[in-house]
Amino acid sequence: MKNYASKVIILLGDINMSLKRKDLEVLFLLKNGPKTMDQIFLEIGMSERNLRYIIENINFYLKKFLNKEIKKTKKKLSITLSDEEVDSFFDDVYKGHYVLSQEERVEYIFLMFLFLKDINLNFIVKNLEITRSTLKKDIDVLNIKLEKYDLKLEAIKNKFSIIGNEKKYRHLKTLKILEITNENSYEKKWIDKQALMKDLKLSEKFKIKECIDEIEAMFKVSFTKEFKNLIFLFLVVSFERISECKIIDRKANYKFLIETPYYEIVSLKLRDYIPESLKYELVHLTEYFISGGVKENIKEVKECVEKFVDGLIKKIKSNILWEIDYVELRERLINYLIPAIYRLRNNFSLGNLGEKCDLYKIIEHYCLEENNLPEKLRENEIYHITQEILFEIEKEKNKIISLKKLLLIIEKNCEIVDRDALTRDLLNQYEKLLKNDL
């Protein structure tokens, strides 16, 4: 096995006295301006006794490295630090005076399994300076974290690898690369980026960037800088996995995508990396490239989406009491779903969803039953649609209605109306929603 000992990602030294994540959170909070004790309690959550201990601990290292300290005046804590001083301080702390929390250890272990080859337990124990029992607990936590992505750790002869849903594996690795390369916060300075991504050799992959530019030109679209960066990283990860014989071999809307002119372009431009026989791989990437800039409403997709949305609106009308602006809602949902079919942005939305309310469940049930879309919608897409509808409902609830116009509607539809009594009742119960324009 390669010797990675000289490229330790977490650098731990003498920890008889050390800082932890909570300590650095307090310092970073104070770096942004003076704070009262109560403000710190509210934002970070800790007892007064713990905060006093943390301040003493931080001050020890501030004096040691910067000859500065946190000051307390009129119940406010403050310190003046430049960005350069902050960077210097965190660099010094991470070199030998920092203890990882379990959350950080789990993240570290995950990154090692994700980026380094032939990782075994002895290597992790040695680099993290933890016991086997602690490592076992951390791996259990990591497996729970991986479960929601249909992934898990597999051990063969004491060497671990992440297995499971191949597409989600690639998404996670791409997101981690993006997170690490964009990370400017003190929180992740304990990661040695060069050691982690040495094997990826991103700086040497300029030919992949040229392919992206050529595909952009042949698609006759304009990719954003953010999209180009994301698709570049995803391609690097995909090519690496394909070279390891980790292949995607299914795609629900395969027949539709392979008949588009975009598939031919992607196949042509990526032929040096992906054999033409791996059509499912090429179809996946075609879908992702389409999501980056194709604005035209491809006829077949537009028709499918319109049928889906019209059926959904019919379903919603029978389940909610409010008469919302369905014309505007229909347009927004169609504009969202046409590119959503091509999933790149949605696939990379791996955050937690909000509460799955009753309306979500109604939409979810409709999505499971209907057959207009080439692929079933995912949770995050159903959640997005739910939020769009809830937004319209809330907007309708808060709409100011003309009292004069409302009375005219009521009088038109009723034979006998006591206008004065009705006006009083309406104003008493719905004053905030009515514009008294009589």
DRENDO-1510 file (C-alpha; in Angstrom, 1 decimal, always signed):
<recs>
REC; n; res; u; v; w
REC; 1; MET; +0.0; +0.0; +0.0 .
REC; 2; LYS; +1.2; +3.5; -0.7 .
REC; 3; ASN; +2.6; +5.4; +2.3 .
REC; 4; TYR; +0.3; +8.4; +2.9 .
REC; 5; ALA; +1.8; +9.1; +6.3 .
REC; 6; SER; +3.7; +12.1; +5.0 .
REC; 7; LYS; +0.4; +13.5; +3.6 .
REC; 8; VAL; -1.6; +13.5; +6.8 .
REC; 9; ILE; -4.9; +15.4; +6.2 .
REC; 10; ILE; -5.6; +16.1; +9.9 .
REC; 11; LEU; -2.6; +17.3; +11.8 .
REC; 12; LEU; -2.8; +16.6; +15.5 .
REC; 13; GLY; -0.2; +17.5; +18.0 .
REC; 14; ASP; +0.1; +17.8; +21.7 .
REC; 15; ILE; -3.6; +18.0; +22.9 .
REC; 16; ASN; -3.1; +18.4; +26.6 .
REC; 17; MET; -4.5; +21.9; +25.9 .
REC; 18; SER; -6.3; +22.3; +22.7 .
REC; 19; LEU; -9.1; +24.0; +20.8 .
REC; 20; LYS; -12.3; +22.5; +19.5 .
REC; 21; ARG; -14.8; +23.5; +16.9 .
REC; 22; LYS; -17.0; +25.4; +19.4 .
REC; 23; ASP; -14.0; +27.5; +20.5 .
REC; 24; LEU; -13.4; +28.6; +16.9 .
REC; 25; GLU; -17.1; +29.3; +16.3 .
REC; 26; VAL; -17.0; +31.7; +19.2 .
REC; 27; LEU; -13.8; +33.4; +17.9 .
REC; 28; PHE; -15.2; +33.7; +14.4 .
REC; 29; LEU; -18.5; +35.2; +15.8 .
REC; 30; LEU; -16.5; +37.8; +17.7 .
REC; 31; LYS; -14.3; +38.5; +14.7 .
REC; 32; ASN; -17.4; +39.9; +12.9 .
REC; 33; GLY; -18.1; +42.4; +15.6 .
REC; 34; PRO; -18.7; +42.8; +19.4 .
REC; 35; LYS; -21.2; +40.5; +21.0 .
REC; 36; THR; -22.9; +40.3; +24.4 .
REC; 37; MET; -22.8; +37.0; +26.3 .
REC; 38; ASP; -26.5; +36.6; +25.6 .
REC; 39; GLN; -26.0; +36.9; +21.9 .
REC; 40; ILE; -23.3; +34.2; +21.9 .
REC; 41; PHE; -25.6; +32.0; +24.0 .
REC; 42; LEU; -28.4; +32.4; +21.5 .
REC; 43; GLU; -26.3; +31.9; +18.4 .
REC; 44; ILE; -24.0; +29.0; +19.5 .
REC; 45; GLY; -25.8; +27.6; +22.6 .
REC; 46; MET; -23.7; +26.9; +25.7 .
REC; 47; SER; -23.7; +27.6; +29.4 .
REC; 48; GLU; -22.1; +30.8; +30.8 .
REC; 49; ARG; -19.5; +28.6; +32.6 .
REC; 50; ASN; -18.5; +26.9; +29.3 .
REC; 51; LEU; -18.3; +30.2; +27.5 .
REC; 52; ARG; -15.9; +31.6; +30.2 .
REC; 53; TYR; -13.7; +28.5; +29.8 .
REC; 54; ILE; -13.7; +28.9; +26.0 .
REC; 55; ILE; -12.7; +32.6; +26.2 .
REC; 56; GLU; -9.8; +31.7; +28.5 .
REC; 57; ASN; -8.8; +28.9; +26.2 .
REC; 58; ILE; -9.0; +31.1; +23.1 .
REC; 59; ASN; -7.1; +33.9; +24.8 .
REC; 60; PHE; -4.2; +31.5; +25.6 .
REC; 61; TYR; -3.7; +30.8; +21.9 .
REC; 62; LEU; -4.4; +34.3; +20.8 .
REC; 63; LYS; -1.6; +35.6; +23.1 .
REC; 64; LYS; +0.7; +32.8; +22.0 .
REC; 65; PHE; +0.3; +33.3; +18.2 .
REC; 66; LEU; -0.8; +36.9; +17.8 .
REC; 67; ASN; -0.2; +38.6; +21.1 .
REC; 68; LYS; -3.8; +39.6; +21.3 .
REC; 69; GLU; -6.8; +38.7; +23.4 .
REC; 70; ILE; -10.6; +38.9; +23.6 .
REC; 71; LYS; -11.6; +41.9; +25.7 .
REC; 72; LYS; -14.7; +42.4; +27.8 .
REC; 73; THR; -16.3; +45.8; +28.3 .
REC; 74; LYS; -19.8; +46.6; +29.5 .
REC; 75; LYS; -20.9; +43.0; +29.2 .
REC; 76; LYS; -19.7; +42.9; +25.6 .
REC; 77; LEU; -16.9; +40.7; +24.2 .
REC; 78; SER; -14.8; +41.9; +21.3 .
REC; 79; ILE; -11.6; +41.5; +19.4 .
REC; 80; THR; -10.1; +43.2; +16.4 .
REC; 81; LEU; -8.5; +40.8; +13.8 .
REC; 82; SER; -7.6; +41.3; +10.2 .
REC; 83; ASP; -8.4; +38.6; +7.7 .
REC; 84; GLU; -4.7; +37.8; +7.5 .
REC; 85; GLU; -4.4; +37.4; +11.2 .
REC; 86; VAL; -7.5; +35.1; +11.3 .
REC; 87; ASP; -5.9; +32.9; +8.5 .
REC; 88; SER; -2.6; +32.9; +10.3 .
REC; 89; PHE; -4.2; +32.0; +13.6 .
REC; 90; PHE; -6.3; +29.1; +12.2 .
REC; 91; ASP; -3.3; +27.8; +10.3 .
REC; 92; ASP; -1.2; +27.7; +13.6 .
REC; 93; VAL; -4.1; +26.1; +15.6 .
REC; 94; TYR; -4.7; +23.4; +13.0 .
REC; 95; LYS; -1.0; +22.4; +13.0 .
REC; 96; GLY; -1.1; +20.9; +16.4 .
REC; 97; HIS; -3.6; +22.4; +18.8 .
REC; 98; TYR; -7.0; +21.3; +17.5 .
REC; 99; VAL; -9.2; +18.3; +18.3 .
REC; 100; LEU; -11.7; +17.1; +15.8 .
REC; 101; SER; -15.4; +16.6; +16.8 .
REC; 102; GLN; -17.1; +13.4; +15.9 .
REC; 103; GLU; -18.8; +15.2; +13.0 .
REC; 104; GLU; -15.4; +16.3; +11.7 .
REC; 105; ARG; -13.9; +12.9; +12.2 .
REC; 106; VAL; -16.7; +11.3; +10.3 .
REC; 107; GLU; -16.3; +13.8; +7.5 .
REC; 108; TYR; -12.6; +13.1; +7.4 .
REC; 109; ILE; -13.1; +9.3; +7.2 .
REC; 110; PHE; -15.7; +9.8; +4.4 .
REC; 111; LEU; -13.3; +12.0; +2.4 .
REC; 112; MET; -10.5; +9.4; +2.8 .
REC; 113; PHE; -12.8; +6.6; +1.5 .
REC; 114; LEU; -13.9; +8.9; -1.3 .
REC; 115; PHE; -10.6; +10.1; -2.5 .
REC; 116; LEU; -7.8; +7.8; -1.4 .
REC; 117; LYS; -7.1; +4.3; -2.6 .
REC; 118; ASP; -6.6; +1.1; -0.5 .
REC; 119; ILE; -7.7; +2.7; +2.8 .
REC; 120; ASN; -7.7; +0.3; +5.8 .
REC; 121; LEU; -8.6; +0.8; +9.4 .
REC; 122; ASN; -5.0; +0.9; +10.7 .
REC; 123; PHE; -4.3; +3.9; +8.4 .
REC; 124; ILE; -7.3; +5.8; +9.8 .
REC; 125; VAL; -6.5; +4.9; +13.4 .
REC; 126; LYS; -2.9; +6.1; +13.0 .
REC; 127; ASN; -3.8; +9.4; +11.3 .
REC; 128; LEU; -6.7; +10.3; +13.6 .
REC; 129; GLU; -5.0; +9.1; +16.7 .
REC; 130; ILE; -8.1; +7.4; +17.9 .
REC; 131; THR; -9.0; +3.9; +19.3 .
REC; 132; ARG; -10.5; +1.1; +17.3 .
REC; 133; SER; -13.7; +1.4; +19.3 .
REC; 134; THR; -14.0; +5.1; +18.5 .
REC; 135; LEU; -13.4; +4.4; +14.8 .
REC; 136; LYS; -16.1; +1.7; +14.8 .
REC; 137; LYS; -18.6; +4.3; +16.3 .
REC; 138; ASP; -17.6; +6.8; +13.6 .
REC; 139; ILE; -18.0; +4.3; +10.8 .
REC; 140; ASP; -21.5; +3.5; +12.1 .
REC; 141; VAL; -22.4; +7.2; +12.0 .
REC; 142; LEU; -20.9; +7.4; +8.5 .
REC; 143; ASN; -23.0; +4.5; +7.3 .
REC; 144; ILE; -26.2; +6.2; +8.5 .
REC; 145; LYS; -25.1; +9.3; +6.6 .
REC; 146; LEU; -24.5; +7.2; +3.5 .
REC; 147; GLU; -27.8; +5.3; +3.7 .
REC; 148; LYS; -29.9; +8.3; +2.5 .
REC; 149; TYR; -27.9; +8.3; -0.7 .
REC; 150; ASP; -28.3; +4.5; -1.2 .
REC; 151; LEU; -24.6; +4.0; -0.5 .
REC; 152; LYS; -22.7; +2.0; +2.2 .
REC; 153; LEU; -19.2; +1.0; +3.1 .
REC; 154; GLU; -18.0; -2.4; +2.0 .
REC; 155; ALA; -15.0; -4.1; +3.6 .
REC; 156; ILE; -12.9; -6.7; +1.7 .
REC; 157; LYS; -9.8; -8.0; +3.4 .
REC; 158; ASN; -9.8; -5.0; +5.8 .
REC; 159; LYS; -9.9; -2.5; +2.9 .
REC; 160; PHE; -13.0; -0.3; +2.6 .
REC; 161; SER; -14.8; +1.1; -0.4 .
REC; 162; ILE; -18.1; +3.0; -0.9 .
REC; 163; ILE; -20.6; +1.0; -2.9 .
REC; 164; GLY; -24.2; +1.4; -4.0 .
REC; 165; ASN; -26.1; +3.8; -6.3 .
REC; 166; GLU; -23.4; +4.8; -8.8 .
REC; 167; LYS; -25.0; +8.0; -9.9 .
REC; 168; LYS; -25.4; +9.3; -6.4 .
REC; 169; TYR; -21.8; +8.3; -5.6 .
REC; 170; ARG; -20.6; +10.5; -8.5 .
REC; 171; HIS; -22.9; +13.4; -7.3 .
REC; 172; LEU; -21.5; +13.2; -3.8 .
REC; 173; LYS; -17.9; +13.1; -4.9 .
REC; 174; THR; -18.4; +16.0; -7.3 .
REC; 175; LEU; -20.1; +18.0; -4.5 .
REC; 176; LYS; -17.2; +17.3; -2.1 .
REC; 177; ILE; -14.7; +18.4; -4.7 .
REC; 178; LEU; -16.7; +21.6; -5.2 .
REC; 179; GLU; -16.9; +22.1; -1.5 .
REC; 180; ILE; -13.2; +21.6; -0.9 .
REC; 181; THR; -12.0; +23.7; -3.8 .
REC; 182; ASN; -14.4; +26.6; -2.9 .
REC; 183; GLU; -13.8; +26.4; +0.8 .
REC; 184; ASN; -12.5; +29.7; +2.2 .
REC; 185; SER; -13.9; +29.3; +5.7 .
REC; 186; TYR; -11.8; +28.5; +8.8 .
REC; 187; GLU; -14.0; +25.4; +9.4 .
REC; 188; LYS; -12.4; +23.3; +6.7 .
REC; 189; LYS; -8.8; +24.4; +7.0 .
REC; 190; TRP; -8.0; +21.1; +8.6 .
REC; 191; ILE; -8.3; +19.4; +5.2 .
REC; 192; ASP; -5.2; +19.1; +3.2 .
REC; 193; LYS; -6.6; +19.7; -0.2 .
REC; 194; GLN; -3.5; +18.8; -2.1 .
REC; 195; ALA; -3.2; +15.4; -0.4 .
REC; 196; LEU; -6.9; +14.6; -0.8 .
REC; 197; MET; -7.1; +15.4; -4.5 .
REC; 198; LYS; -3.6; +14.5; -5.7 .
REC; 199; ASP; -4.9; +11.6; -7.7 .
REC; 200; LEU; -7.5; +13.6; -9.5 .
REC; 201; LYS; -4.9; +16.0; -11.1 .
REC; 202; LEU; -7.6; +18.6; -11.9 .
REC; 203; SER; -5.0; +21.1; -13.1 .
REC; 204; GLU; -4.0; +18.7; -15.9 .
REC; 205; LYS; -7.5; +18.1; -17.2 .
REC; 206; PHE; -7.6; +21.1; -19.5 .
REC; 207; LYS; -8.7; +18.9; -22.5 .
REC; 208; ILE; -11.9; +18.2; -20.7 .
REC; 209; LYS; -12.6; +21.9; -20.4 .
REC; 210; GLU; -11.9; +22.3; -24.1 .
REC; 211; CYS; -14.5; +19.5; -24.8 .
REC; 212; ILE; -17.1; +21.5; -22.7 .
REC; 213; ASP; -16.4; +24.6; -24.7 .
REC; 214; GLU; -16.8; +22.7; -28.0 .
REC; 215; ILE; -20.1; +21.1; -26.8 .
REC; 216; GLU; -21.3; +24.6; -25.8 .
REC; 217; ALA; -20.6; +25.9; -29.3 .
REC; 218; MET; -22.2; +23.0; -31.0 .
REC; 219; PHE; -25.3; +23.2; -28.8 .
REC; 220; LYS; -25.5; +26.9; -29.7 .
REC; 221; VAL; -26.0; +27.9; -26.1 .
REC; 222; SER; -24.2; +29.8; -23.4 .
REC; 223; PHE; -23.2; +27.8; -20.3 .
REC; 224; THR; -22.7; +29.8; -17.1 .
REC; 225; LYS; -19.3; +29.8; -15.4 .
REC; 226; GLU; -20.9; +27.9; -12.4 .
REC; 227; PHE; -22.3; +25.2; -14.7 .
REC; 228; LYS; -19.0; +24.7; -16.6 .
REC; 229; ASN; -17.2; +24.2; -13.3 .
REC; 230; LEU; -19.8; +21.8; -12.1 .
REC; 231; ILE; -19.9; +19.7; -15.3 .
REC; 232; PHE; -16.1; +19.7; -15.5 .
REC; 233; LEU; -15.8; +18.2; -12.0 .
REC; 234; PHE; -18.6; +15.7; -12.7 .
REC; 235; LEU; -16.9; +14.6; -15.9 .
REC; 236; VAL; -13.6; +14.1; -14.1 .
REC; 237; VAL; -15.3; +11.9; -11.5 .
REC; 238; SER; -17.3; +10.0; -14.2 .
REC; 239; PHE; -14.2; +9.3; -16.3 .
REC; 240; GLU; -12.4; +8.1; -13.2 .
REC; 241; ARG; -15.3; +5.7; -12.3 .
REC; 242; ILE; -15.6; +4.4; -15.9 .
REC; 243; SER; -11.8; +3.7; -15.9 .
REC; 244; GLU; -12.4; +1.6; -12.7 .
REC; 245; CYS; -15.3; -0.3; -14.5 .
REC; 246; LYS; -18.0; +1.4; -12.4 .
REC; 247; ILE; -20.6; +1.8; -15.1 .
REC; 248; ILE; -24.1; +3.2; -15.2 .
REC; 249; ASP; -26.2; +0.8; -17.2 .
REC; 250; ARG; -29.8; +2.1; -17.1 .
REC; 251; LYS; -31.7; +5.2; -17.8 .
REC; 252; ALA; -35.5; +5.6; -17.7 .
REC; 253; ASN; -35.8; +8.2; -20.5 .
REC; 254; TYR; -33.0; +6.6; -22.6 .
REC; 255; LYS; -35.0; +6.2; -25.8 .
REC; 256; PHE; -36.1; +9.8; -25.8 .
REC; 257; LEU; -32.6; +11.3; -25.1 .
REC; 258; ILE; -30.7; +9.1; -27.6 .
REC; 259; GLU; -32.8; +10.4; -30.4 .
REC; 260; THR; -32.0; +14.0; -29.7 .
REC; 261; PRO; -29.3; +15.8; -31.8 .
REC; 262; TYR; -27.6; +16.6; -28.5 .
REC; 263; TYR; -26.7; +13.0; -27.9 .
REC; 264; GLU; -24.7; +12.8; -31.1 .
REC; 265; ILE; -22.7; +15.9; -30.2 .
REC; 266; VAL; -21.9; +14.7; -26.7 .
REC; 267; SER; -20.9; +11.2; -28.1 .
REC; 268; LEU; -18.6; +12.8; -30.7 .
REC; 269; LYS; -16.9; +15.2; -28.3 .
REC; 270; LEU; -16.3; +12.7; -25.5 .
REC; 271; ARG; -15.3; +9.7; -27.6 .
REC; 272; ASP; -11.7; +10.0; -26.3 .
REC; 273; TYR; -13.0; +9.3; -22.8 .
REC; 274; ILE; -16.2; +7.2; -23.2 .
REC; 275; PRO; -16.5; +4.3; -25.7 .
REC; 276; GLU; -19.5; +4.6; -28.0 .
REC; 277; SER; -20.7; +1.3; -26.6 .
REC; 278; LEU; -21.4; +2.9; -23.2 .
REC; 279; LYS; -24.6; +4.5; -24.4 .
REC; 280; TYR; -26.2; +4.9; -21.0 .
REC; 281; GLU; -23.2; +6.8; -19.8 .
REC; 282; LEU; -23.4; +9.1; -22.8 .
REC; 283; VAL; -27.2; +9.5; -22.4 .
REC; 284; HIS; -26.7; +10.6; -18.7 .
REC; 285; LEU; -24.2; +13.2; -19.8 .
REC; 286; THR; -26.3; +14.4; -22.7 .
REC; 287; GLU; -29.1; +15.1; -20.2 .
REC; 288; TYR; -26.8; +17.0; -18.0 .
REC; 289; PHE; -25.4; +19.1; -20.8 .
REC; 290; ILE; -28.9; +19.9; -22.0 .
REC; 291; SER; -29.7; +21.2; -18.5 .
REC; 292; GLY; -26.9; +23.7; -18.7 .
REC; 293; GLY; -28.2; +25.9; -21.4 .
REC; 294; VAL; -30.9; +24.5; -23.8 .
REC; 295; LYS; -33.7; +27.1; -23.6 .
REC; 296; GLU; -35.8; +25.9; -26.4 .
REC; 297; ASN; -39.0; +24.0; -25.5 .
REC; 298; ILE; -38.3; +20.7; -27.1 .
REC; 299; LYS; -41.7; +19.7; -28.6 .
REC; 300; GLU; -42.0; +16.3; -27.0 .
REC; 301; VAL; -40.9; +17.4; -23.6 .
REC; 302; LYS; -43.2; +20.5; -23.6 .
REC; 303; GLU; -46.2; +18.4; -24.5 .
REC; 304; CYS; -45.5; +15.9; -21.8 .
REC; 305; VAL; -45.0; +18.6; -19.2 .
REC; 306; GLU; -48.1; +20.5; -20.2 .
REC; 307; LYS; -50.2; +17.3; -19.8 .
REC; 308; PHE; -48.6; +16.6; -16.5 .
REC; 309; VAL; -49.2; +20.1; -15.2 .
REC; 310; ASP; -52.8; +20.3; -16.4 .
REC; 311; GLY; -53.6; +17.0; -14.7 .
REC; 312; LEU; -51.9; +18.2; -11.5 .
REC; 313; ILE; -53.9; +21.5; -11.5 .
REC; 314; LYS; -57.1; +19.6; -11.9 .
REC; 315; LYS; -56.1; +17.5; -8.9 .
REC; 316; ILE; -55.2; +20.5; -6.8 .
REC; 317; LYS; -58.4; +22.3; -7.6 .
REC; 318; SER; -60.4; +19.5; -6.1 .
REC; 319; ASN; -58.3; +19.4; -2.9 .
REC; 320; ILE; -57.8; +23.1; -1.9 .
REC; 321; LEU; -60.3; +25.7; -1.0 .
REC; 322; TRP; -58.5; +28.8; -2.3 .
REC; 323; GLU; -59.0; +30.0; -5.9 .
REC; 324; ILE; -55.4; +30.8; -6.7 .
REC; 325; ASP; -53.9; +32.2; -9.9 .
REC; 326; TYR; -53.7; +28.9; -11.9 .
REC; 327; VAL; -52.6; +30.6; -15.1 .
REC; 328; GLU; -49.4; +32.0; -13.5 .
REC; 329; LEU; -48.8; +28.8; -11.5 .
REC; 330; ARG; -49.2; +26.7; -14.7 .
REC; 331; GLU; -46.5; +28.8; -16.5 .
REC; 332; ARG; -44.1; +28.6; -13.6 .
REC; 333; LEU; -44.4; +24.9; -13.2 .
REC; 334; ILE; -43.9; +24.3; -16.9 .
REC; 335; ASN; -40.9; +26.5; -17.0 .
REC; 336; TYR; -39.5; +24.6; -14.0 .
REC; 337; LEU; -40.2; +21.1; -15.2 .
REC; 338; ILE; -38.9; +21.4; -18.8 .
REC; 339; PRO; -35.3; +21.8; -17.7 .
REC; 340; ALA; -35.9; +19.7; -14.5 .
REC; 341; ILE; -36.5; +16.6; -16.8 .
REC; 342; TYR; -32.8; +17.0; -17.5 .
REC; 343; ARG; -31.9; +16.8; -13.9 .
REC; 344; LEU; -28.3; +18.1; -13.4 .
REC; 345; ARG; -29.2; +20.9; -11.0 .
REC; 346; ASN; -31.8; +18.7; -9.3 .
REC; 347; ASN; -29.5; +15.7; -8.9 .
REC; 348; PHE; -27.0; +17.9; -7.1 .
REC; 349; SER; -29.6; +19.2; -4.7 .
REC; 350; LEU; -28.9; +16.8; -1.9 .
REC; 351; GLY; -29.9; +18.9; +1.0 .
REC; 352; ASN; -32.7; +17.9; +3.4 .
REC; 353; LEU; -36.3; +18.7; +2.4 .
REC; 354; GLY; -38.7; +20.6; +4.6 .
REC; 355; GLU; -41.8; +19.2; +6.1 .
REC; 356; LYS; -43.9; +16.9; +3.9 .
REC; 357; CYS; -47.3; +18.5; +4.4 .
REC; 358; ASP; -50.7; +17.1; +3.2 .
REC; 359; LEU; -50.4; +19.0; -0.1 .
REC; 360; TYR; -47.0; +17.3; -0.7 .
REC; 361; LYS; -48.6; +13.9; -0.2 .
REC; 362; ILE; -51.4; +14.7; -2.6 .
REC; 363; ILE; -48.9; +15.8; -5.3 .
REC; 364; GLU; -46.7; +12.8; -4.6 .
REC; 365; HIS; -49.7; +10.4; -5.0 .
REC; 366; TYR; -50.5; +12.1; -8.3 .
REC; 367; CYS; -46.9; +11.8; -9.5 .
REC; 368; LEU; -46.9; +8.1; -8.8 .
REC; 369; GLU; -50.1; +7.5; -10.8 .
REC; 370; GLU; -49.6; +9.7; -13.8 .
REC; 371; ASN; -47.6; +8.5; -16.9 .
REC; 372; ASN; -47.0; +11.7; -19.0 .
REC; 373; LEU; -43.4; +12.5; -17.9 .
REC; 374; PRO; -40.5; +10.4; -19.3 .
REC; 375; GLU; -39.3; +9.9; -15.7 .
REC; 376; LYS; -41.0; +10.0; -12.4 .
REC; 377; LEU; -40.3; +13.1; -10.3 .
REC; 378; ARG; -38.0; +12.9; -7.3 .
REC; 379; GLU; -38.7; +14.1; -3.8 .
REC; 380; ASN; -36.9; +17.4; -4.2 .
REC; 381; GLU; -38.9; +18.1; -7.4 .
REC; 382; ILE; -42.2; +17.3; -5.8 .
REC; 383; TYR; -41.2; +19.4; -2.8 .
REC; 384; HIS; -40.4; +22.4; -5.2 .
REC; 385; ILE; -43.8; +22.0; -6.9 .
REC; 386; THR; -45.5; +21.9; -3.5 .
REC; 387; GLN; -43.7; +25.1; -2.4 .
REC; 388; GLU; -44.8; +26.9; -5.6 .
REC; 389; ILE; -48.5; +26.0; -4.9 .
REC; 390; LEU; -48.2; +27.0; -1.2 .
REC; 391; PHE; -46.7; +30.3; -2.3 .
REC; 392; GLU; -49.8; +31.0; -4.5 .
REC; 393; ILE; -52.1; +30.0; -1.7 .
REC; 394; GLU; -50.3; +32.2; +0.8 .
REC; 395; LYS; -50.4; +35.1; -1.7 .
REC; 396; GLU; -54.1; +34.6; -2.2 .
REC; 397; LYS; -54.7; +34.5; +1.6 .
REC; 398; ASN; -52.9; +37.8; +2.0 .
REC; 399; LYS; -54.4; +39.5; -0.9 .
REC; 400; ILE; -56.2; +42.8; -0.1 .
REC; 401; ILE; -59.8; +42.6; -1.5 .
REC; 402; SER; -61.9; +45.6; -2.4 .
REC; 403; LEU; -64.8; +45.7; +0.0 .
REC; 404; LYS; -66.9; +47.6; -2.6 .
REC; 405; LYS; -66.2; +44.9; -5.2 .
REC; 406; LEU; -66.9; +42.1; -2.7 .
REC; 407; LEU; -70.3; +43.5; -1.7 .
REC; 408; LEU; -71.3; +43.9; -5.4 .
REC; 409; ILE; -70.5; +40.2; -6.0 .
REC; 410; ILE; -72.5; +39.2; -2.9 .
REC; 411; GLU; -75.5; +41.4; -3.8 .
REC; 412; LYS; -75.4; +40.0; -7.4 .
REC; 413; ASN; -75.7; +36.4; -6.1 .
REC; 414; CYS; -78.2; +36.9; -3.3 .
REC; 415; GLU; -81.9; +38.0; -3.4 .
REC; 416; ILE; -81.9; +39.9; +0.0 .
REC; 417; VAL; -78.9; +41.5; +1.5 .
REC; 418; ASP; -78.6; +43.7; +4.6 .
REC; 419; ARG; -75.7; +45.8; +3.2 .
REC; 420; ASP; -74.9; +47.6; +6.4 .
REC; 421; ALA; -75.0; +44.5; +8.6 .
REC; 422; LEU; -73.0; +42.5; +6.1 .
REC; 423; THR; -70.4; +45.3; +5.8 .
REC; 424; ARG; -70.0; +45.4; +9.6 .
REC; 425; ASP; -69.6; +41.6; +9.8 .
REC; 426; LEU; -67.0; +41.6; +7.0 .
REC; 427; LEU; -65.0; +44.4; +8.5 .
REC; 428; ASN; -65.1; +42.8; +12.0 .
REC; 429; GLN; -63.9; +39.4; +10.8 .
REC; 430; TYR; -61.7; +40.2; +7.8 .
REC; 431; GLU; -60.5; +43.8; +8.3 .
REC; 432; LYS; -56.9; +43.0; +7.4 .
REC; 433; LEU; -57.9; +41.4; +4.1 .
REC; 434; LEU; -60.3; +44.1; +3.0 .
REC; 435; LYS; -59.8; +47.5; +1.5 .
REC; 436; ASN; -62.5; +49.7; +2.8 .
REC; 437; ASP; -63.2; +51.7; -0.3 .
REC; 438; LEU; -66.9; +52.5; +0.3 .
</recs>
